[in-house]
Amino acid sequence: CEPSQPVFPRHVCDADLLGRDWNSGMKTLPLPLQNSSSIYDVVSIPGKGLGVVATKFLPRGTKIIVEEALLSVPMPEMVSGQGFRIADMLTNVENSFEALSPQQQQSFLELHDHRFTGDEDQSRLLTILRSNAYNTGDDHVGIFPKIARINHSCKPNSGNFWSKKKSHRIIYAFRDIEEGEEITVSYIPLLKSIQERHARLYQYGFTCDCSACQSSESSMRRTKISNTIEILEQKVHLQTLKDRTIEKMLAKATNLVDMIENEELGDYLAKAYHLTAVFHERKGDVVEAKKWATKELDMYQLAELHSMDALTTIEYIDDLSMTEMMKLLPKKEI
Ligand SMILES: C[S@@+](CC[C@H](N)C(=O)[O-])C[C@H]1O[C@@H](n2cnc3c(N)ncnc32)[C@H](O)[C@@H]1O
């Protein structure tokens, strides 16, 4: 499945008068306390409005923000060719907003409010929701005021995970993040060419100029990654595969891991590790299969120790251990 993404288009943020100019390091207006923490600060980022920056070294796996939705409403109906029927949401949003405390209402209203030309008559509550909402599971969308300050990158350093179990969203470091580095997540599926990604991001009102967007090699590699995943996923479900095909698929899966690691696409690593594990298993190499499944588990557990994906992988590793044990038993005892 694709990584978590914001649900509605987002655009230029007008709140960047708050905070400090990160380039000069000069303090301007202090931000409200809720916008910062001991490990990150919300600051002005040239060309991006506000953004979230690490105030200290954050090791891989750090939970940077864990946040419950301030407000959550049912997802509007999607009409083919027209998009979401946002207007249908108005009553729900107004009712939910009314139920918030004055302080909560203020933190909602402070968020970026993007309006497309022609949106002038739209309710402010709706345009803020559209500019900042992430899904909150079960066909609902919500506002996470802290997470809403995080900008997009096509090579994000952080993952964005909705915990169904705990009903909160978690932003966690895919890799070590240096002090002063901007925390980024992805708003869109990333296994696309630069052109396709920019077409998707157009609705958010900016053109991404991250390092991946400046590299045609990266663009080609992503298309190749996407095609490879498709081939492997087709084959992995086939009950009978010739030994030669399994060898070929295993080589493809190993290459897939290399490509995804080189592209630093944390969101897709667990899938690549899983495919590699399964083709090792189908080759009969349970020890290697376990090694790759353990890497898969590690990726899932960065977000949440006992997520559904993590638990499924633990079961898979248990099954592999059982097979390994059976193989070690003397034949007559089986
Ligand atoms: C929800 S806001 C993210 C935080 C926002 N910068 C703020 O000031 O609140 C999304 C908006 O941030 C800006 N943004 C996000 N990622 C960006 C990027 N990589 N480059 C330029 N602008 C970006 C765009 O204006 C986008 O519509």
The ligand as a Gaussian input file, in Angstrom:
#p B3LYP/6-31G(d) Opt

LIG

0 1
 C        0.345000      21.874000       5.321000
 S        1.427000      22.959000       4.691000
 C        2.959000      22.453000       5.383000
 C        3.439000      23.492000       6.313000
 C        3.409000      24.839000       5.713000
 N        4.666000      25.125000       5.053000
 C        3.034000      25.878000       6.718000
 O        3.586000      26.989000       6.656000
 O        2.147000      25.627000       7.550000
 C        1.654000      22.490000       3.008000
 C        2.168000      23.648000       2.237000
 O        3.526000      23.858000       2.556000
 C        4.232000      24.231000       1.394000
 N        5.188000      23.191000       1.054000
 C        5.211000      21.926000       1.499000
 N        6.252000      21.259000       1.009000
 C        6.903000      22.116000       0.210000
 C        8.063000      22.003000      -0.603000
 N        8.766000      20.890000      -0.681000
 N        8.448000      23.097000      -1.286000
 C        7.750000      24.248000      -1.225000
 N        6.645000      24.411000      -0.478000
 C        6.219000      23.357000       0.235000
 C        3.241000      24.359000       0.279000
 O        2.824000      25.665000       0.223000
 C        2.146000      23.439000       0.741000
 O        0.919000      23.794000       0.198000

